[in-house]
Amino acid sequence: MRSTVPFAVASVVASVLALGACPPGNNSDPPPDAGVDEPALCIDDEECESGFCRFGVCVEGECVVKADCSDTQVCKDGACIDPPENCAGPDDCPGTSLCDGFTDTCFAIGEGEGEGEGEGEGEGEGEGEGEGEPGPEVNLAEFLLKNLEQGTHVLRIPDGITLTPGQVLVIGRKASESEFRGHWGSIAAGARYLNANLGSSGVPLINGGERHQLENASGAIVDGPTIVGGESKCYQRTGSAAGSASSWSEVDVASATPGAAVAVAGLSGPKISEWCDAVGSGKFVFEYIEITNY
């Protein structure tokens, strides 16, 4: 069959193909990597002209993580700088220090006293054991309640929080005790309440994915890590192994029981006993987590 393409058009197409160029009026983009230097491969920092060797390639900057800096500095945008006055998480704190969720300041384990707002019934003056051991009363001063979901968010329990055997501490996200009671209906009699006065990061923050851990003032693990929780749910302790799904009952928020003490076989001393999301627009301030002195 004879071609239906006019001879003149066929000639132009043939010329373009022969030259390996685009037809007039069309500009060919350069290859994606044109003009971009390939990253230098490396095994250690000495093989890089500047910066650091990370994951087999050279990267620019003075630091990648705060461990690249001195014990008094943190890493921000590739530079080692002095830590900010107020911290939002552990990356804002130098060395191994953590960010206190109440004061937004950095602290070392076992150093200083926590601050916060303690409210409710059952306030005691006894010294207690303070390290998770059973006794007539437990002093939770400087205990750390951590969320291990992404990095580490931490709340340091302030001084003056003590629990008698069977007593519960309810920690609300950002609500006074009266506001908290107004939302949930009540707090079980005899329970203590603590307003964490929490912003966008810290404990308790219940959005799904949380794993909680309780440590004493010396940094030793007292309980946890727990199972991973979901959003719009409550988790109530039923067994001794914090990391086992069989030790928790997942219920809807309508079944929340803030402050209620429930005996659990095999548990003694302060343990995480319940955490709960709060559903509805603007209701996140009523999220909470509990510690029970079993």
SULWO-V919389 format. One record per pair of residues at least 6 apart in sequence whose C-alpha atoms are under 6 Angstrom apart, sorted by the first residue. I is the first residue (numbers start at 1). J is the second residue. Records with the same first field share a line. If there is no record, write none. Layout:
# SULWO-V919389
I=J / J
This chain:
# SULWO-V919389
40=57 / 58
41=56 / 57
42=56 / 57
43=56
44=53
45=52 / 53
48=58
51=59 / 60 / 61 / 62
52=58 / 59
61=78
62=78 / 79
63=78 / 79
64=78
65=75
66=74 / 75
69=80
71=94 / 95
72=94
73=81 / 82 / 83 / 94
74=80 / 81 / 83 / 94
83=92
86=104 / 105
87=104 / 105
89=99
90=98 / 99
93=106
97=107 / 108
98=106 / 107
99=105 / 106
100=106 / 155 / 156
101=154 / 155 / 202
102=116
110=217 / 218
114=142 / 156 / 157 / 158 / 159
115=158
116=158
117=195
118=194
119=193 / 194
120=192 / 193
121=190 / 192
122=190
128=137 / 138 / 139
129=138
130=138 / 139 / 140
131=216
132=269 / 270
133=269
134=268 / 269
136=164
137=163 / 164
138=162 / 163
139=162
140=161 / 162
141=157 / 158 / 159
142=156 / 157 / 158 / 217
143=156 / 157 / 215 / 216 / 217
144=155 / 156 / 214 / 215
145=154 / 155 / 213 / 214
146=153 / 154 / 212 / 213
147=153 / 211 / 212
148=211
149=209 / 210 / 211
153=202
154=202 / 203
155=203
165=293 / 294
166=293 / 294
167=191 / 292 / 293
168=191 / 259 / 291 / 292
169=191 / 192 / 193 / 290 / 291
170=193 / 259 / 290
171=193 / 194 / 195 / 288 / 289
172=195 / 196 / 286 / 287 / 288
173=196 / 197 / 198 / 204 / 285 / 286 / 287 / 288
174=195 / 196 / 197 / 198 / 285
175=195 / 285
187=258 / 259
188=259 / 260
191=259
204=288
206=277
207=231
208=229 / 230 / 231
209=228 / 229 / 230
210=228 / 229
211=225 / 226 / 227 / 228
212=225 / 226
213=223 / 224 / 225
214=222 / 223
215=221 / 222
223=271
224=242
225=243
226=242 / 243
227=243
232=277 / 279
233=251 / 252 / 253 / 277
234=250 / 251 / 252 / 253 / 275 / 276
235=249 / 250 / 274 / 275
236=248 / 249 / 274
237=247 / 248 / 273
238=247 / 248 / 264
239=247
240=266 / 267
241=247
268=294
269=293 / 294
270=292 / 293
271=291 / 292
272=290 / 291
273=290 / 291 / 292
274=289 / 290
275=288 / 289
276=287 / 288
277=287
278=284 / 286 / 287
